[in-house]
Amino acid sequence: MKLVGVTACPTGIAHSQMAAENLQTNGEKMGHDVSIEVQGAMGAQDELTAAEIEAADAVIIAADTAVSRDRFEEKPLVKGTVKDAVNDAEGLIREAVELAESESVGETELQSRDSDDTSANDTSEREQKQIGGDPSKGLFARLKRLFS
C-alpha cells in the first residue's frame, strides 16, 4: 500500500524528524511504500509531490502544529501527534491502512491509549492519597503557628 504523510512540530528539528523516520521505517517493515514530508520552522523537507499524493492510498499527519490538508482532500487521512508517530508509528500506519481498505474518505483521529476515564480515576486516587508526613508539622502549619 502507498502511504504519504506529514510530520510537523513547532521547531521541526528533532521530534518531527524522529517521527518521520519512525513512520518510514515501520511502514517499510510492514510492507508499505511510505513517503513522509517534514515541516518545521525551517520550512518543508522531502516535500511531497502532487504525483506522490495522487498515487497514495492514505495519508498520515503526525503534527503538533497546523498542517494544511487541502492537498489531501480526496484521501483517507489519519491524524495523530508527533508523539504518536514516535511512540506508536505502527498504530498510525494500521489505522491508515484500515481506513484505506474501507475505502472511506475523510479524517480519523488516532485514539489515544490513555482513556479519559482512567486518567480521571488516577487523578482522584492521587488527590485522596496524602503525600508527605503529618500536615500539622509542615511549613505552612508552622508559619501559621508562628504568626498567630
C-alpha positions as CSV (number, residue, x, y, z in Angstrom):
1,M,0.0,0.0,0.0
2,K,1.2,3.5,-0.8
3,L,1.1,5.9,2.2
4,V,2.2,9.5,2.4
5,G,2.5,11.7,5.4
6,V,3.5,14.9,7.1
7,T,5.2,15.3,10.4
8,A,5.4,18.8,11.9
9,C,6.3,20.3,15.3
10,P,6.9,24.0,16.2
11,T,10.7,23.8,15.7
12,G,10.8,20.8,13.3
13,I,14.4,19.9,14.3
14,A,14.3,16.7,16.2
15,H,10.9,15.3,17.1
16,S,9.3,15.7,13.6
17,Q,12.5,14.1,12.1
18,M,12.3,11.2,14.5
19,A,8.5,10.8,13.8
20,A,9.1,10.8,10.0
21,E,11.9,8.2,10.3
22,N,9.8,6.0,12.6
23,L,6.8,6.1,10.2
24,Q,9.0,5.4,7.2
25,T,11.0,2.5,8.9
26,N,7.9,0.9,10.4
27,G,5.9,1.3,7.2
28,E,8.5,-0.4,5.1
29,K,8.8,-3.2,7.7
30,M,5.1,-3.7,7.4
31,G,5.4,-3.9,3.6
32,H,4.2,-0.4,2.6
33,D,5.7,2.2,0.3
34,V,5.9,5.3,2.6
35,S,6.9,9.0,1.7
36,I,7.0,11.5,4.6
37,E,7.3,15.3,4.4
38,V,8.8,17.0,7.4
39,Q,7.6,20.5,8.3
40,G,9.2,22.9,10.8
41,A,10.4,26.4,11.5
42,M,13.0,26.0,8.7
43,G,10.3,25.1,6.0
44,A,9.5,21.7,4.4
45,Q,11.9,18.9,3.9
46,D,11.3,16.0,1.4
47,E,8.2,17.8,0.2
48,L,5.5,15.6,-1.2
49,T,4.8,15.9,-4.9
50,A,1.4,16.1,-6.5
51,A,2.1,12.7,-8.1
52,E,3.0,11.1,-4.8
53,I,-0.2,12.4,-3.2
54,E,-2.3,11.2,-6.1
55,A,-0.8,7.7,-6.0
56,A,-1.3,7.4,-2.2
57,D,-3.9,5.1,-0.7
58,A,-3.9,7.0,2.6
59,V,-2.4,10.0,4.4
60,I,-0.9,10.2,7.9
61,I,-0.5,13.6,9.6
62,A,1.5,13.5,12.8
63,A,1.7,17.1,13.9
64,D,1.7,19.3,16.9
65,T,1.1,22.4,14.7
66,A,-1.4,23.3,12.0
67,V,-0.8,21.4,8.7
68,S,-2.7,22.4,5.6
69,R,-4.9,19.5,4.5
70,D,-6.0,21.0,1.1
71,R,-3.7,18.7,-0.8
72,F,-5.2,15.6,0.7
73,E,-9.0,16.3,0.3
74,E,-10.0,13.1,-1.5
75,K,-7.8,10.8,0.5
76,P,-8.4,8.8,3.7
77,L,-6.5,10.7,6.4
78,V,-5.3,9.7,9.9
79,K,-4.4,12.5,12.3
80,G,-2.1,12.0,15.3
81,T,0.6,13.8,17.2
82,V,4.3,13.7,16.7
83,K,4.4,11.7,20.0
84,D,2.1,9.2,18.4
85,A,4.4,8.8,15.5
86,V,7.5,8.4,17.7
87,N,5.9,6.0,20.2
88,D,3.3,4.2,18.1
89,A,4.0,4.5,14.4
90,E,2.6,1.1,13.8
91,G,-0.7,2.2,15.2
92,L,-0.9,5.2,12.9
93,I,0.0,3.0,9.9
94,R,-2.5,0.3,10.8
95,E,-5.2,3.0,11.2
96,A,-4.3,4.5,7.8
97,V,-4.4,1.0,6.1
98,E,-7.7,0.1,7.7
99,L,-9.2,3.5,6.6
100,A,-7.8,3.0,3.0
101,E,-9.2,-0.6,2.9
102,S,-12.6,0.5,4.0
103,E,-12.5,3.0,1.0
104,S,-13.8,5.8,3.2
105,V,-12.6,9.3,2.6
106,G,-12.2,11.7,5.4
107,E,-10.3,12.3,8.6
108,T,-9.8,10.0,11.5
109,E,-8.1,10.8,14.8
110,L,-5.8,8.2,16.3
111,Q,-7.4,7.0,19.6
112,S,-5.0,7.7,22.5
113,R,-4.0,4.7,24.6
114,D,-4.9,6.6,27.7
115,S,-8.7,6.8,28.1
116,D,-10.2,9.8,29.8
117,D,-11.9,7.6,32.4
118,T,-8.6,6.0,33.6
119,S,-6.8,9.4,33.8
120,A,-9.8,10.8,35.8
121,N,-9.6,7.8,38.2
122,D,-5.9,8.2,38.6
123,T,-6.3,11.9,39.4
124,S,-8.9,11.3,42.0
125,E,-6.8,8.5,43.6
126,R,-3.8,10.8,43.7
127,E,-5.8,13.5,45.3
128,Q,-7.0,11.1,48.0
129,K,-3.5,10.0,48.9
130,Q,-1.7,12.2,51.3
131,I,1.9,12.9,50.3
132,G,4.4,13.7,52.9
133,G,4.2,13.5,56.7
134,D,1.9,15.0,59.3
135,P,0.3,18.2,57.9
136,S,0.4,19.8,61.3
137,K,4.2,19.7,61.1
138,G,4.5,21.2,57.6
139,L,5.9,24.6,56.7
140,F,2.5,26.3,56.4
141,A,1.3,24.9,59.7
142,R,4.5,26.1,61.4
143,L,4.3,29.6,59.8
144,K,0.6,29.8,60.8
145,R,1.5,29.0,64.4
146,L,4.4,31.4,64.4
147,F,2.3,34.4,63.2
148,S,-0.8,33.6,65.3
